[in-house]
Amino acid sequence: MDLNTLKAVKADEGATLQLVHPQTEEPLDGMTITLLGQDSAAYRKIQMAKQQMALNRLAKGKRATADLDAEKLAAEMIDDLAKMTIKWTGFELDGKALKCEKANAVTVYTDWPWIREQAQEFVANRANFFHGND
């Protein structure tokens, strides 16, 4: 089998998540998020930076682990997901269109955890980033 047919080619261009209502699980018409995949160059760069930070902490010894806490790790995860968000449609806040930019993505993923969870699950599923999965 040709390995080129087994690439998640949409990982770098992004794939579109159709959001569903957290209670009814019905699609939210017009509410989509386009996300980069875990095989994208951007994701690999994020992971490499995390690995470097972990190595730096190891080199510093026990002192460096004191600044780790769950709240900080959660904020880093939200920041990473915001970096993977390249476009959205149908997002409004207080009656106004919400521009897709990193700061707004951080706010959305922080204040609406159900949106964050759907985005995380979507990115984690490689199948979403192959052609034919639109």
WOTAWO-V419955 format. One record per pair of residues at least 24 apart in sequence whose C-alpha atoms are under 6 Angstrom apart, sorted by the first residue. I is the first residue (numbers start at 1). J is the second residue. Records with the same first field share a line. If there is no record, write none. Layout:
I: J / J
//
This chain:
8: 129 / 130
9: 130
10: 129 / 130
11: 36 / 37 / 39 / 40 / 129
12: 36 / 40
15: 129
30: 90
31: 89 / 90
32: 88 / 89
33: 87 / 88
34: 86 / 87 / 88
35: 84 / 85 / 86
36: 84
37: 123
82: 106
//
